[in-house]
Amino acid sequence: MIDLYTASTGNGRRATIALAECGLPYKVHKLDLAKGDGKKPEFLKINPAGAIPAIVDADGPGGKKVTLSQSGAILLYAVEKSGKFIPKDPAKRAEAYQWFMQATTDVAPTSSAIFYVSTHLPVKDAGNTAYFEQRFLTQLGIVDKQLEGRDYIAGECSIADLALYPVIAARKAMVDAAPGLANVKAWAARMAARPGVAKAMADNG
């Protein structure tokens, strides 16, 4: 059993989706970040950064306990442990890794920037928010072209899809309202219908 420490954020949902889709048994520990649960001593022993998600797998490699944070790392750990969502063909696997990185280093940080500039910065500027919103949609336009004629980003459902979906889910209203992006919208509906994704979204809140 994997202990999952999470909250209702894109990163938290990515880790939950990874475990659910990979069929790995897990127990959810929901943290209330607004109340400071991430900074409590018992959680800081698990992740000194005080950030979710984090997992503790009592049955890690060689039967040894593994403690891990960072949603991308947890996703990679889950797919490697389960042997799922990593294409067997080396070229397809490289392609999946490329789009996994695009999701985690380009799309997700831009989505986070929208959140911070619109809610957390001491001086709010609509122009800054609009800039990051357009950047976000431009990045999705690249994904939309990649999805042309494909059900999934790298041809088969892979780490790329599991990494990107929670970002799109968090920005569903923006994506739905955007012109075009027909392939992304169809893909998002396809992902939402997957039993593992649906379970994870329900588990994570």
N, CA, C and O of each residue as an XYZ file, in Angstrom:
820
protein
N       0.837     -1.192      0.000
C       0.000      0.000      0.000
C       0.882      1.257      0.000
O       1.824      1.372      0.785
N       0.561      2.177     -0.881
C       1.296      3.433     -0.967
C       0.502      4.519     -0.244
O      -0.686      4.706     -0.509
N       1.147      5.216      0.651
C       0.530      6.363      1.316
C       0.758      7.587      0.450
O       1.898      7.952      0.160
N      -0.338      8.223      0.037
C      -0.290      9.390     -0.831
C      -0.733     10.617     -0.051
O      -1.836     10.649      0.496
N       0.115     11.607     -0.002
C      -0.188     12.870      0.665
C      -0.458     13.903     -0.434
O       0.411     14.192     -1.257
N      -1.668     14.448     -0.434
C      -2.075     15.250     -1.581
C      -3.049     16.337     -1.168
O      -3.472     16.418     -0.015
N      -3.393     17.168     -2.136
C      -4.395     18.223     -1.957
C      -4.999     18.486     -3.331
O      -4.548     17.934     -4.335
N      -6.013     19.326     -3.366
C      -6.746     19.567     -4.622
C      -6.022     20.579     -5.497
O      -6.492     21.697     -5.710
N      -4.872     20.160     -5.995
C      -4.090     20.977     -6.922
C      -3.761     20.119     -8.142
O      -3.934     18.900     -8.123
N      -3.287     20.768     -9.192
C      -2.900     20.016    -10.382
C      -1.812     18.997    -10.092
O      -1.866     17.869    -10.581
N      -0.821     19.392     -9.296
C       0.253     18.459     -8.953
C      -0.273     17.288     -8.134
O       0.117     16.140     -8.351
N      -1.167     17.590     -7.185
C      -1.748     16.517     -6.392
C      -2.545     15.553     -7.249
O      -2.469     14.339     -7.063
N      -3.304     16.090     -8.181
C      -4.100     15.233     -9.058
C      -3.212     14.406     -9.986
O      -3.538     13.260    -10.296
N      -2.097     14.975    -10.429
C      -1.190     14.208    -11.307
C      -0.687     12.957    -10.592
O      -0.672     11.872    -11.174
N      -0.280     13.103     -9.348
C       0.213     11.948     -8.595
C      -0.886     10.925     -8.369
O      -0.651      9.721     -8.470
N      -2.082     11.401     -8.064
C      -3.202     10.486     -7.824
C      -3.578      9.745     -9.097
O      -3.832      8.541     -9.063
N      -3.616     10.452    -10.213
C      -3.902      9.817    -11.507
C      -2.850      8.763    -11.815
O      -3.179      7.681    -12.302
N      -1.601      9.067    -11.539
C      -0.525      8.107    -11.810
C      -0.756      6.802    -11.072
O      -0.664      5.725    -11.660
N      -1.055      6.897     -9.784
C      -1.245      5.682     -8.987
C      -2.498      4.929     -9.404
O      -2.485      3.702     -9.503
N      -3.587      5.664     -9.650
C      -4.847      5.009    -10.005
C      -4.758      4.336    -11.367
O      -5.179      3.190    -11.520
N      -4.217      5.036    -12.352
C      -4.122      4.469    -13.701
C      -3.153      3.285    -13.745
O      -3.345      2.348    -14.520
N      -2.133      3.332    -12.924
C      -1.164      2.228    -12.900
C      -1.660      1.040    -12.085
O      -1.014     -0.006    -12.052
N      -2.811      1.201    -11.425
C      -3.371      0.102    -10.653
C      -2.612     -0.195     -9.375
O      -2.658     -1.318     -8.875
N      -1.918      0.794     -8.842
C      -1.168      0.597     -7.602
C      -2.057      0.968     -6.412
O      -2.622      2.062     -6.396
N      -2.194      0.098     -5.430
C      -3.045      0.420     -4.280
C      -2.473      1.583     -3.484
O      -1.269      1.648     -3.232
N      -3.348      2.496     -3.094
C      -2.874      3.664     -2.357
C      -3.920      4.117     -1.355
O      -5.116      3.867     -1.510
N      -3.435      4.789     -0.326
C      -4.300      5.380      0.688
C      -4.102      6.889      0.649
O      -2.974      7.372      0.747
N      -5.194      7.633      0.507
C      -5.124      9.083      0.379
C      -5.097      9.767      1.745
O      -5.922      9.489      2.616
N      -4.141     10.656      1.904
C      -4.080     11.532      3.073
C      -4.225     12.954      2.534
O      -3.294     13.500      1.943
N      -5.405     13.550      2.743
C      -5.662     14.890      2.233
C      -5.094     15.932      3.193
O      -5.351     15.888      4.396
N      -4.329     16.858      2.653
C      -3.774     17.942      3.448
C      -4.528     19.236      3.135
O      -4.817     19.533      1.976
N      -4.834     19.982      4.160
C      -5.444     21.301      3.988
C      -4.310     22.323      4.000
O      -3.847     22.740      5.061
N      -3.872     22.715      2.814
C      -2.717     23.599      2.718
C      -3.014     24.974      3.306
O      -2.126     25.616      3.866
N      -4.260     25.426      3.180
C      -4.634     26.738      3.711
C      -4.520     26.788      5.232
O      -4.316     27.853      5.816
N      -4.652     25.639      5.854
C      -4.545     25.573      7.322
C      -3.132     25.213      7.786
O      -2.882     25.034      8.978
N      -2.214     25.111      6.820
C      -0.819     24.864      7.185
C      -0.444     23.420      7.382
O       0.590     23.129      7.985
N      -1.264     22.495      6.884
C      -0.942     21.074      7.075
C       0.407     20.704      6.458
O       1.095     19.810      6.950
N       0.778     21.391      5.387
C       2.043     21.073      4.729
C       3.261     21.446      5.553
O       4.362     20.963      5.289
N       3.075     22.294      6.543
C       4.200     22.747      7.357
C       4.245     22.078      8.729
O       5.077     22.427      9.566
N       3.365     21.134      8.955
C       3.358     20.438     10.244
C       4.565     19.492     10.329
O       4.971     18.915      9.320
N       5.133     19.334     11.519
C       6.348     18.521     11.675
C       6.224     17.110     11.113
O       7.171     16.590     10.524
N       5.063     16.491     11.292
C       4.913     15.105     10.820
C       4.990     15.018      9.303
O       5.485     14.028      8.764
N       4.499     16.058      8.602
C       4.604     16.023      7.145
C       5.993     16.452      6.686
O       6.494     15.931      5.690
N       6.615     17.376      7.377
C       7.959     17.814      6.995
C       8.977     16.678      7.095
O      10.023     16.719      6.447
N       8.669     15.666      7.907
C       9.541     14.480      7.955
C       9.454     13.693      6.644
O      10.400     13.008      6.255
N       8.317     13.802      5.978
C       8.122     13.111      4.705
C       8.671     13.942      3.560
O       9.375     13.421      2.694
N       8.356     15.227      3.548
C       8.884     16.135      2.533
C       9.306     17.431      3.204
O       8.456     18.264      3.521
N      10.606     17.620      3.427
C      11.096     18.824      4.105
C      10.702     20.125      3.405
O      10.706     21.189      4.025
N      10.359     20.044      2.107
C       9.933     21.239      1.382
C       8.516     21.651      1.770
O       8.084     22.766      1.480
N       7.804     20.750      2.423
C       6.444     21.060      2.854
C       5.447     21.153      1.731
O       4.404     21.791      1.879
N       5.750     20.522      0.594
C       4.890     20.606     -0.587
C       4.297     19.244     -0.915
O       4.911     18.199     -0.698
N       3.076     19.295     -1.447
C       2.456     18.064     -1.947
C       2.634     18.029     -3.461
O       2.856     19.069     -4.081
N       2.539     16.848     -4.060
C       2.270     15.551     -3.450
C       3.542     14.898     -2.931
O       4.660     15.289     -3.267
N       3.327     13.899     -2.111
C       4.420     13.055     -1.644
C       3.858     11.658     -1.430
O       2.679     11.498     -1.115
N       4.691     10.664     -1.600
C       4.272      9.286     -1.350
C       5.276      8.595     -0.445
O       6.456      8.943     -0.401
N       4.766      7.605      0.277
C       5.622      6.685      1.024
C       5.194      5.289      0.609
O       4.073      4.861      0.884
N       6.099      4.587     -0.057
C       5.823      3.227     -0.514
C       6.611      2.258      0.353
O       7.832      2.159      0.234
N       5.911      1.549      1.222
C       6.584      0.606      2.126
C       7.192     -0.569      1.365
O       8.091     -1.245      1.866
N       6.694     -0.808      0.145
C       7.175     -1.934     -0.666
C       7.858     -1.400     -1.919
O       7.424     -1.657     -3.042
N       8.926     -0.660     -1.704
C       9.693     -0.125     -2.824
C      10.641     -1.169     -3.392
O      10.557     -2.341     -3.023
N      11.541     -0.769     -4.283
C      12.497     -1.706     -4.875
C      13.276     -2.463     -3.805
O      13.803     -1.874     -2.861
N      13.337     -3.770     -3.974
C      14.045     -4.592     -2.998
C      13.337     -4.697     -1.674
O      13.934     -5.099     -0.676
N      12.042     -4.331     -1.654
C      11.282     -4.386     -0.419
C      11.600     -3.266      0.556
O      11.183     -3.305      1.714
N      12.344     -2.260      0.084
C      12.729     -1.156      0.947
C      11.763      0.020      0.780
O      11.222      0.251     -0.301
N      11.566      0.745      1.858
C      10.655      1.893      1.834
C      11.206      3.000      0.949
O      12.396      3.313      0.988
N      10.319      3.587      0.147
C      10.672      4.720     -0.705
C       9.795      5.902     -0.328
O       8.572      5.782     -0.263
N      10.417      7.032     -0.082
C       9.708      8.284      0.152
C      10.054      9.226     -0.993
O      11.226      9.439     -1.304
N       9.018      9.790     -1.616
C       9.246     10.534     -2.848
C       8.284     11.709     -2.941
O       7.115     11.598     -2.573
N       8.784     12.835     -3.436
C       7.943     13.987     -3.709
C       8.128     14.397     -5.164
O       8.871     13.755     -5.906
N       7.446     15.475     -5.571
C       7.424     15.978     -6.939
C       6.521     15.097     -7.809
O       6.770     13.902     -7.973
N       5.473     15.707     -8.359
C       4.472     14.930     -9.087
C       5.039     14.213    -10.302
O       4.637     13.089    -10.600
N       5.977     14.856    -11.012
C       6.575     14.193    -12.174
C       7.380     12.975    -11.773
O       7.338     11.947    -12.447
N       8.116     13.088    -10.672
C       8.904     11.956    -10.186
C       7.999     10.828     -9.716
O       8.297      9.655     -9.944
N       6.899     11.174     -9.064
C       5.947     10.156     -8.613
C       5.316      9.457     -9.813
O       5.118      8.243     -9.790
N       5.002     10.215    -10.855
C       4.449      9.611    -12.070
C       5.445      8.639    -12.688
O       5.075      7.522    -13.049
N       6.690      9.048    -12.811
C       7.709      8.155    -13.374
C       7.895      6.917    -12.495
O       8.054      5.813    -13.016
N       7.878      7.082    -11.194
C       8.017      5.947    -10.276
C       6.864      4.969    -10.462
O       7.066      3.755    -10.499
N       5.651      5.509    -10.579
C       4.473      4.650    -10.711
C       4.493      3.858    -12.011
O       4.193      2.664    -12.014
N       4.843      4.513    -13.115
C       4.823      3.792    -14.390
C       5.944      2.761    -14.468
O       5.781      1.705    -15.078
N       7.073      3.068    -13.856
C       8.162      2.094    -13.849
C       7.826      0.912    -12.943
O       8.137     -0.231    -13.278
N       7.206      1.172    -11.818
C       6.854      0.079    -10.896
C       5.798     -0.827    -11.515
O       5.851     -2.046    -11.355
N       4.839     -0.232    -12.224
C       3.738     -1.020    -12.794
C       4.061     -1.584    -14.173
O       3.432     -2.545    -14.617
N       5.033     -0.994    -14.845
C       5.341     -1.418    -16.212
C       4.322     -0.929    -17.232
O       4.248     -1.460    -18.340
N       3.540      0.076    -16.867
C       2.505      0.601    -17.755
C       2.846      2.027    -18.184
O       3.595      2.738    -17.515
N       2.272      2.420    -19.322
C       2.320      3.804    -19.819
C       3.704      4.268    -20.249
O       3.930      5.468    -20.409
N       4.623      3.344    -20.436
C       5.911      3.645    -21.057
C       5.978      2.804    -22.328
O       6.080      1.581    -22.233
N       5.923      3.411    -23.509
C       5.944      2.631    -24.755
C       7.157      1.715    -24.830
O       8.263      2.095    -24.444
N       6.939      0.529    -25.322
C       8.038     -0.434    -25.434
C       8.998     -0.058    -26.560
O      10.207     -0.258    -26.440
N       8.464      0.485    -27.650
C       9.308      0.894    -28.772
C      10.157      2.096    -28.352
O       9.612      3.087    -27.865
N      11.488      2.028    -28.532
C      12.360      3.108    -28.069
C      12.021      4.474    -28.665
O      12.079      5.485    -27.964
N      11.674      4.513    -29.932
C      11.345      5.795    -30.566
C      10.059      6.370    -29.978
O       9.971      7.569    -29.714
N       9.064      5.507    -29.774
C       7.810      5.967    -29.172
C       8.020      6.381    -27.716
O       7.396      7.322    -27.227
N       8.911      5.660    -27.036
C       9.194      6.004    -25.648
C       9.850      7.382    -25.567
O       9.514      8.181    -24.693
N      10.780      7.658    -26.475
C      11.424      8.969    -26.511
C      10.408     10.064    -26.794
O      10.476     11.146    -26.211
N       9.460      9.781    -27.694
C       8.414     10.747    -28.009
C       7.541     11.019    -26.784
O       7.193     12.165    -26.502
N       7.194      9.957    -26.063
C       6.385     10.125    -24.855
C       7.127     10.952    -23.817
O       6.521     11.785    -23.144
N       8.433     10.733    -23.677
C       9.226     11.519    -22.733
C       9.248     12.993    -23.132
O       9.164     13.874    -22.276
N       9.361     13.258    -24.428
C       9.374     14.644    -24.899
C       8.102     15.380    -24.480
O       8.157     16.493    -23.957
N       6.951     14.737    -24.719
C       5.685     15.396    -24.413
C       5.381     15.398    -22.925
O       4.659     16.268    -22.438
N       5.927     14.430    -22.202
C       5.865     14.455    -20.734
C       6.564     15.719    -20.218
O       6.052     16.414    -19.341
N       7.738     15.997    -20.779
C       8.482     17.184    -20.361
C       7.761     18.458    -20.787
O       7.760     19.443    -20.050
N       7.147     18.448    -21.967
C       6.410     19.629    -22.411
C       5.274     19.938    -21.434
O       5.009     21.100    -21.124
N       4.612     18.897    -20.959
C       3.518     19.082    -20.009
C       4.007     19.626    -18.682
O       3.390     20.524    -18.110
N       5.119     19.086    -18.187
C       5.564     19.431    -16.835
C       6.436     20.675    -16.772
O       6.471     21.337    -15.735
N       7.140     21.016    -17.847
C       8.047     22.166    -17.787
C       7.552     23.373    -18.578
O       8.045     24.481    -18.371
N       6.590     23.184    -19.476
C       6.057     24.304    -20.254
C       4.612     24.618    -19.877
O       4.311     25.713    -19.404
N       3.723     23.654    -20.090
C       2.296     23.920    -19.905
C       1.948     24.145    -18.430
O       1.303     25.138    -18.091
N       2.369     23.236    -17.559
C       2.010     23.344    -16.146
C       2.539     24.628    -15.497
O       1.784     25.292    -14.787
N       3.822     25.008    -15.714
C       4.293     26.259    -15.110
C       3.560     27.494    -15.637
O       3.375     28.463    -14.901
N       3.147     27.466    -16.894
C       2.397     28.600    -17.423
C       1.028     28.691    -16.765
O       0.556     29.785    -16.455
N       0.391     27.545    -16.550
C      -0.877     27.530    -15.834
C      -0.693     28.066    -14.416
O      -1.533     28.818    -13.922
N       0.394     27.684    -13.765
C       0.675     28.180    -12.418
C       0.894     29.688    -12.430
O       0.476     30.390    -11.509
N       1.552     30.183    -13.480
C       1.793     31.621    -13.582
C       0.477     32.390    -13.666
O       0.348     33.465    -13.081
N      -0.500     31.844    -14.392
C      -1.819     32.479    -14.463
C      -2.397     32.623    -13.060
O      -2.930     33.672    -12.697
N      -2.284     31.566    -12.289
C      -2.817     31.567    -10.920
C      -2.124     32.625    -10.060
O      -2.781     33.404     -9.369
N      -0.793     32.642    -10.110
C      -0.058     33.544     -9.225
C      -0.234     35.009     -9.603
O      -0.430     35.850     -8.725
N      -0.169     35.333    -10.900
C      -0.278     36.744    -11.284
C      -1.694     37.278    -11.086
O      -1.885     38.481    -10.907
N      -2.679     36.396    -11.115
C      -4.062     36.852    -10.981
C      -4.562     36.845     -9.539
O      -5.564     37.488     -9.226
N      -3.870     36.120     -8.661
C      -4.371     36.002     -7.290
C      -3.363     36.366     -6.202
O      -3.757     36.879     -5.155
N      -2.073     36.114     -6.424
C      -1.108     36.222     -5.333
C      -0.194     37.449     -5.384
O       0.269     37.908     -4.340
N       0.070     37.977     -6.557
C       0.959     39.123     -6.631
C       0.315     40.331     -5.947
O      -0.891     40.544     -6.068
N       1.115     41.118     -5.233
C       0.537     42.262     -4.522
C      -0.102     43.296     -5.450
O      -1.048     43.981     -5.063
N       0.413     43.407     -6.667
C      -0.168     44.319     -7.659
C      -0.719     43.480     -8.810
O       0.037     42.833     -9.536
N      -2.034     43.498     -8.968
C      -2.683     42.723    -10.027
C      -2.649     43.520    -11.326
O      -2.923     44.720    -11.332
N      -2.318     42.860    -12.405
C      -2.255     43.506    -13.712
C      -2.934     42.600    -14.725
O      -2.450     41.506    -15.015
N      -4.061     43.061    -15.264
C      -4.815     42.242    -16.214
C      -3.982     41.895    -17.442
O      -4.157     40.832    -18.039
N      -3.083     42.790    -17.814
C      -2.234     42.532    -18.974
C      -1.303     41.351    -18.753
O      -1.070     40.557    -19.664
N      -0.773     41.238    -17.543
C       0.106     40.109    -17.229
C      -0.668     38.792    -17.267
O      -0.191     37.782    -17.784
N      -1.878     38.834    -16.703
C      -2.714     37.630    -16.726
C      -3.033     37.233    -18.164
O      -2.949     36.057    -18.516
N      -3.395     38.200    -18.989
C      -3.726     37.924    -20.388
C      -2.524     37.356    -21.133
O      -2.672     36.487    -21.993
N      -1.334     37.850    -20.799
C      -0.117     37.347    -21.453
C       0.061     35.855    -21.194
O       0.302     35.079    -22.119
N      -0.060     35.464    -19.931
C       0.151     34.053    -19.597
C      -0.998     33.177    -20.096
O      -0.781     32.018    -20.451
N      -2.202     33.711    -20.127
C      -3.318     32.950    -20.687
C      -3.092     32.674    -22.170
O      -3.354     31.568    -22.643
N      -2.609     33.665    -22.901
C      -2.346     33.457    -24.324
C      -1.183     32.491    -24.523
O      -1.211     31.659    -25.429
N      -0.167     32.603    -23.682
C       0.968     31.675    -23.763
C       0.502     30.243    -23.517
O       0.938     29.308    -24.189
N      -0.384     30.091    -22.549
C      -0.931     28.770    -22.228
C      -1.672     28.188    -23.433
O      -1.467     27.027    -23.788
N      -2.529     28.991    -24.059
C      -3.295     28.513    -25.213
C      -2.394     28.239    -26.412
O      -2.663     27.330    -27.197
N      -1.331     29.018    -26.556
C      -0.371     28.762    -27.639
C       0.307     27.414    -27.450
O       0.490     26.661    -28.407
N       0.680     27.114    -26.210
C       1.300     25.811    -25.930
C       0.321     24.666    -26.210
O       0.713     23.612    -26.711
N      -0.950     24.885    -25.884
C      -1.941     23.851    -26.172
C      -2.160     23.702    -27.664
O      -2.513     22.620    -28.134
N      -1.956     24.776    -28.415
C      -2.059     24.674    -29.862
C      -1.026     23.711    -30.424
O      -1.294     23.012    -31.401
N       0.144     23.670    -29.819
C       1.189     22.725    -30.239
C       0.742     21.297    -29.955
O       0.929     20.400    -30.777
N       0.146     21.098    -28.776
C      -0.377     19.773    -28.429
C      -1.507     19.391    -29.381
O      -1.619     18.234    -29.786
N      -2.335     20.355    -29.733
C      -3.459     20.089    -30.630
C      -2.976     19.551    -31.975
O      -3.571     18.624    -32.525
N      -1.915     20.123    -32.496
C      -1.353     19.633    -33.763
C      -0.792     18.229    -33.600
O      -0.934     17.390    -34.489
N      -0.157     17.976    -32.468
C       0.392     16.643    -32.204
C      -0.716     15.593    -32.142
O      -0.508     14.443    -32.531
N      -1.885     15.986    -31.654
C      -3.002     15.050    -31.494
C      -3.779     14.807    -32.787
O      -4.689     13.979    -32.806
N      -3.444     15.502    -33.849
C      -4.154     15.309    -35.112
C      -4.057     13.853    -35.553
O      -2.963     13.341    -35.790
N      -5.203     13.189    -35.661
C      -5.238     11.796    -36.091
C      -4.809     10.803    -35.028
O      -4.587      9.631    -35.332
N      -4.690     11.248    -33.791
C      -4.254     10.370    -32.700
C      -5.257     10.435    -31.552
O      -5.878     11.472    -31.317
N      -5.406      9.330    -30.849
C      -6.222      9.337    -29.636
C      -5.439      9.879    -28.456
O      -6.002     10.512    -27.563
N      -4.125      9.625    -28.455
C      -3.277     10.038    -27.350
C      -2.026     10.727    -27.883
O      -1.684     10.593    -29.058
N      -1.356     11.455    -27.019
C      -0.304     12.368    -27.468
C       0.842     11.652    -28.176
O       1.345     12.140    -29.188
N       1.254     10.518    -27.663
C       2.353      9.775    -28.286
C       1.844      8.529    -29.003
O       2.594      7.570    -29.188
N       0.593      8.537    -29.402
C       0.011      7.414    -30.131
C      -0.741      6.463    -29.238
O      -1.884      6.110    -29.527
N      -0.117      6.044    -28.158
C      -0.774      5.219    -27.143
C      -0.787      5.996    -25.841
O       0.042      6.885    -25.646
N      -1.704      5.681    -24.954
C      -1.780      6.399    -23.680
C      -0.476      6.199    -22.913
O      -0.038      5.067    -22.709
N       0.131      7.286    -22.495
C       1.459      7.214    -21.896
C       1.605      8.251    -20.785
O       0.655      8.944    -20.423
N       2.812      8.332    -20.266
C       3.106      9.311    -19.232
C       2.809     10.736    -19.694
O       2.507     11.604    -18.876
N       2.893     10.978    -20.994
C       2.608     12.317    -21.514
C       1.164     12.712    -21.229
O       0.899     13.837    -20.805
N       0.238     11.798    -21.458
C      -1.184     12.073    -21.225
C      -1.481     12.219    -19.740
O      -2.225     13.113    -19.338
N      -0.902     11.345    -18.928
C      -1.148     11.396    -17.485
C      -0.579     12.672    -16.881
O      -1.126     13.195    -15.910
N       0.513     13.178    -17.446
C       1.120     14.402    -16.939
C       0.309     15.636    -17.320
O       0.168     16.559    -16.518
N      -0.225     15.654    -18.544
C      -0.904     16.852    -19.028
C      -2.342     16.979    -18.543
O      -2.807     18.092    -18.295
N      -3.052     15.869    -18.401
C      -4.489     15.959    -18.137
C      -4.859     16.827    -16.931
O      -5.761     17.653    -17.063
N      -4.221     16.693    -15.767
C      -4.663     17.514    -14.634
C      -4.510     19.009    -14.872
O      -5.243     19.807    -14.287
N      -3.563     19.398    -15.726
C      -3.412     20.818    -16.051
C      -4.607     21.293    -16.869
O      -5.161     22.363    -16.614
N      -4.997     20.489    -17.853
C      -6.148     20.834    -18.696
C      -7.425     20.834    -17.867
O      -8.279     21.704    -18.040
N      -7.556     19.872    -16.977
C      -8.757     19.799    -16.136
C      -8.900     21.050    -15.276
O     -10.007     21.545    -15.068
N      -7.779     21.555    -14.780
C      -7.815     22.748    -13.936
C      -8.199     23.995    -14.728
O      -8.726     24.954    -14.165
N      -7.934     23.980    -16.029
C      -8.219     25.130    -16.903
C      -9.342     24.805    -17.887
O      -9.390     25.355    -18.987
N     -10.240     23.912    -17.486
C     -11.281     23.442    -18.399
C     -12.116     24.582    -18.970
O     -12.396     24.595    -20.169
N     -12.517     25.533    -18.143
C     -13.363     26.633    -18.622
C     -12.640     27.446    -19.685
O     -13.243     27.836    -20.684
N     -11.356     27.704    -19.480
C     -10.579     28.462    -20.450
C     -10.419     27.690    -21.751
O     -10.575     28.243    -22.840
N     -10.106     26.408    -21.623
C      -9.911     25.576    -22.807
C     -11.213     25.448    -23.584
O     -11.213     25.577    -24.809
N     -12.321     25.196    -22.897
C     -13.613     25.043    -23.566
C     -14.013     26.326    -24.302
O     -14.628     26.270    -25.366
N     -13.661     27.477    -23.728
C     -14.053     28.754    -24.326
C     -13.120     29.191    -25.461
O     -13.464     30.074    -26.247
N     -11.953     28.578    -25.541
C     -10.983     28.985    -26.554
C     -11.410     28.516    -27.947
O     -11.956     27.422    -28.088
N     -11.169     29.327    -28.968
C     -11.467     28.882    -30.328
C     -10.504     27.772    -30.737
O      -9.356     27.739    -30.293
N     -10.977     26.872    -31.582
C     -10.119     25.782    -32.032
C      -9.866     24.774    -30.924
O     -10.720     24.524    -30.074
N      -8.665     24.201    -30.958
C      -8.247     23.182    -29.981
C      -9.201     21.989    -29.956
O      -9.400     21.371    -28.910
N      -9.786     21.669    -31.104
C     -10.749     20.565    -31.162
C     -10.124     19.244    -30.736
O     -10.760     18.434    -30.062
N      -8.875     19.034    -31.133
C      -8.217     17.766    -30.788
C      -7.940     17.680    -29.291
O      -8.108     16.621    -28.686
N      -7.518     18.786    -28.696
C      -7.261     18.812    -27.251
C      -8.555     18.585    -26.488
O      -8.577     17.836    -25.512
N      -9.626     19.221    -26.921
C     -10.912     19.085    -26.226
C     -11.431     17.651    -26.302
O     -11.943     17.120    -25.317
N     -11.298     17.026    -27.471
C     -11.728     15.630    -27.614
C     -10.855     14.708    -26.771
O     -11.343     13.764    -26.149
N      -9.557     14.996    -26.761
C      -8.624     14.199    -25.945
C      -8.954     14.334    -24.461
O      -8.936     13.342    -23.733
N      -9.254     15.549    -24.008
C      -9.570     15.772    -22.601
C     -10.810     14.988    -22.188
O     -10.858     14.423    -21.095
N     -11.813     14.954    -23.063
C     -13.018     14.174    -22.776
C     -12.691     12.684    -22.718
O     -13.220     11.952    -21.881
N     -11.822     12.251    -23.609
C     -11.400     10.842    -23.639
C     -10.665     10.487    -22.342
O     -10.900      9.428    -21.760
N      -9.792     11.362    -21.904
C      -9.057     11.118    -20.662
C      -9.989     11.105    -19.459
O      -9.865     10.250    -18.582
N     -10.920     12.050    -19.417
C     -11.846     12.135    -18.284
C     -12.680     10.875    -18.133
O     -13.091     10.521    -17.028
N     -12.928     10.197    -19.251
C     -13.766      8.998    -19.245
C     -13.003      7.751    -18.805
O     -13.614      6.711    -18.560
N     -11.693      7.840    -18.702
C     -10.922      6.670    -18.278
C     -11.229      6.373    -16.807
O     -11.213      7.286    -15.982
N     -11.509      5.108    -16.467
C     -11.865      4.784    -15.083
C     -10.825      5.215    -14.059
O     -11.175      5.721    -12.993
N      -9.550      5.019    -14.374
C      -8.503      5.398    -13.434
C      -8.460      6.894    -13.197
O      -8.293      7.347    -12.065
N      -8.611      7.661    -14.265
C      -8.614      9.123    -14.142
C      -9.823      9.572    -13.334
O      -9.702     10.409    -12.440
N     -10.988      9.015    -13.649
C     -12.202      9.381    -12.916
C     -12.075      9.073    -11.424
O     -12.475      9.874    -10.579
N     -11.512      7.902    -11.110
C     -11.311      7.514     -9.706
C     -10.366      8.500     -9.023
O     -10.624      8.959     -7.911
N      -9.268      8.815     -9.707
C      -8.272      9.706     -9.116
C      -8.834     11.097     -8.866
O      -8.572     11.696     -7.823
N      -9.602     11.610     -9.814
C     -10.168     12.944     -9.649
C     -11.153     12.955     -8.474
O     -11.233     13.935     -7.733
N     -11.892     11.870     -8.314
C     -12.817     11.773     -7.180
C     -12.069     11.629     -5.868
O     -12.441     12.245     -4.869
N     -11.019     10.820     -5.861
C     -10.225     10.612     -4.652
C      -9.522     11.891     -4.204
O      -9.396     12.166     -3.011
N      -9.074     12.655     -5.177
C      -8.266     13.826     -4.857
C      -9.110     15.065     -4.572
O      -8.624     16.027     -3.978
N     -10.381     15.041     -4.998
C     -11.249     16.184     -4.750
C     -10.969     17.356     -5.662
O     -11.631     18.389     -5.561
